[in-house]
Amino acid sequence: MPPPVLPPHRAVIEHLVRQTLYAQLARPLPAQARGPNPLVVNVSARHCHLTQEAVEVLFGKGHSLGVFKPLYQEGQFAAKETVTLIGPRSRVISNLRILGPCRTLNQVELAYTDAIALGFDIPLRMSGNIKDTPGCMLMGPAGFFEMKQGVIRALRHVHMHPDDAAFYRVKTGDLMKLRIGGDCAIALDKLVARVDPSFKLEVHMDTDEGNACNLQPDTSCELVKE
């Protein structure tokens, strides 16, 4: 079952209103309104991506992931299903959310604080690069699934449509910087650009990074090329 169609994101509406307002006032656009699309910055909490095979081991033969909540990227969703992750010291994280749809490899993404609590020594990797990474055991209502590898901390990154990449003058793999305002203002370097026609402009950081800058829905953010 495909995820339901979402209404326009708040950032999209604000972006269009800002552009229209400044055009009517015949005033130059502020930096955050010049791009073709609004910048959305989201904190990505710990989660896992699973193959259909793994889903069936954990939840039963023929099981399909249900949609709990659509995500900002088209076709992506937080599934209704969660699993229990068992770490190397028999410490566990319960209710680890699965993100759908199913993928061609199994991967768990944790923040460093999660990994320390579980007893993992995890590498910092781009999603999908799981060679020589630790594995883990996942437990679901129908059984256990052993991952031989695939536990990582995901490199912070920005999803971009080619129009956004042209505006920021970057290509896939280039590094960018995110300047975050507010009382806990910081700048996050080495933000990896990922460009694809299916992507909407969105930065992903993990909970450690989000907590460090106290990221809120109204926190000002500026994306620049390094």
N, C-alpha and C positions, 0 to 999 in steps of 0.2 A: 504494500500500500504506500503510495507516494505521500510525502509530507504535505500538509495543507498549505495553500497559498497565503503568504503573510501580507498584511497591509504594509504600506511604505514605512520604512524605519524612520524613527524620529529625526535622525541625522540627515536623511534624504530630504525630508520636508523642510527642515531648518535651512539646509543648503539652498534649496530652490527659492525659499522666501527671502533669504539674504541677498541672493543674486538679483531677484526681481526688485527688491527695495532699493538697492544701490543703483540699479539701472534707472529707476524712476526718479531718483534724486540726482542723477547725472554725476555721481561721485565715483571715484576709483574703488574697485573692489578690495576688501581686506585680503590678506594672504590666504586665509582659510576658505575663501569663497572663489578663488581664481581657478582652482582645479576643476576638471570635468565632473568629478564625483566627490561626495563628502567623505571625510576621513572618519572611520569608525575604529575605536580602540577597545578591545575586549580582553578580559582576563580569562584564560583557559584553565579551568581547574583540572585536577588529575582525572584521567579517563583512559579508556582503551579502545583500540580498533581491532576487530576480529574478522576472521574468514567465516564463510558459511559453515565450513566443517567444524570449526571451534564452537560456533553458536549451537550447532546440533548436539555436540558432545555435552555442552553445559546445560542446554534447555530441552533437549529431546529431538528426535528425528523429525525433519521437516519443519522445524520451528523457524519463523521469520521474525525479525526485529520489529517491534511496534514503535510508533512515534510518540514520544513524550513531549518534545518541544522542538520545533524547527529552529535551525541555526541561521545565522546571517548569510552564509554562503549558500547559493542555490542548491537544493537537493540534499543538503546535509542536515542531520537531526540528532538530537539527544534521544536515545532509545528509552523505552519504558524499562528495559531490562538492565539489571545491575549484577555484578559478580563480587565475590570476595577474593581478594588478593592475599596470598600467603607468602610472606617474605622468608629470607634465609635463616632468620632466628625464630621462626614460627610465630612472628608477629604478623598481624593481619590488618588490612584495611577493608572494611565492609562497604557495601553499596557503591562500589566503583562503577561509574556510569559507562556504558558502551555508547560510542558514537557511530551512527550509521550513515549510509548503507554499508554493507559488508565490504571488506577489502580483500586484496590478494595476499596479505601478510598479517600477522598478529603483532601488535605493538601496544605497550603500556607507556603512557607519558606521565611522569611524576615531577613534582618540584623537588629541589634538594632536601628541604625539610621533611618531605614525605619519605624520601629514600633513607635519610639518616634514621628516622623512627623505625623503619622496617629492617635496617641493617644492610641496605644495598650500597654498593659503590657504583654509581651509574655515570655513563659518559654524557657529554653534551653533544647532541647530534641533530642533523636535519631529519625530519620525519621521513621514514622509509629506509634510512641508513642504519640498519640494525646488525650488521656483521660484527662479530666479536663483542656483543653486548650481553649483559646478564639475562638469565631467564627467570621464570617464576612459576608458581602453581596458581591456577584460577579455579574457584569452586562455584558451581551453579546448582540450581535445584535438581538437575538430572545427573550430575557427575562432576568429575575433575578433568581439567585440561592442563597439561604441562607444556609451558612455553620454553623451548630450549634457549631462546634468545629473544630480545625485543624490548627490554626495559630501558628507557632512556629519559633524559631531560631534554625536551625539545628546544632547539635554538629559537630565540624570539625571531619573528618573521612578519612580513607584510604581504598579504595577497593583493595582487594588482591586475587590473585589466590592462591590455596594451595601451589604451588611451591614457591611463594614469601613468604608466611607465614612460610614455612619451613626454608627458607634462613634467615629470620629475627627472627626466633624462637618465633613466636607469634601465637595466636589463636583468633577466633572471640571474641570481647569484651575486649581484652587486650589493654592497653594504650601505645602509642608510642609518640615520640617527633620528630618534624620537625625543623631542623636547617636551617635557611634561611640566605644567605649571602647578599652581596651588601652594599650600603651606609646606608640602614635602616635595617641592620641585626638584626634579632630577633630569638628566639626559641619558638615554639608553643608546649606547653605541652598538655597532655590529649587528644591526637589524637586517636580516637577509631578505632581499626582494624575491618574490616568487610571482612570475607573470604568466597569465593564461587568459584566453578570451572568456572563460567561464567564471572568472574571479570578480568579486567586488572588492573595493578598496577597504581593507581591514587589517589592523595590526593584532597579532596574538602574542600575549605575554603570559607567563605562568603566575600562580598565586604569590610566590615569593616576590616577584617583581611588582605585581599589582599592590601588594601590601606595603612594600617599601616606599611607594610614592602616594599611597592612600588614594588610588585612582577612583574617581566618582563620575557619574554620568555627565556632570557639568564641568569636569576638569579640562582645562585648555590643553590641547596637544598640537604640536607642529611637526610635520615630517619633512626631513631635508636629506639631501644626498651627502654622504660623508666626503 
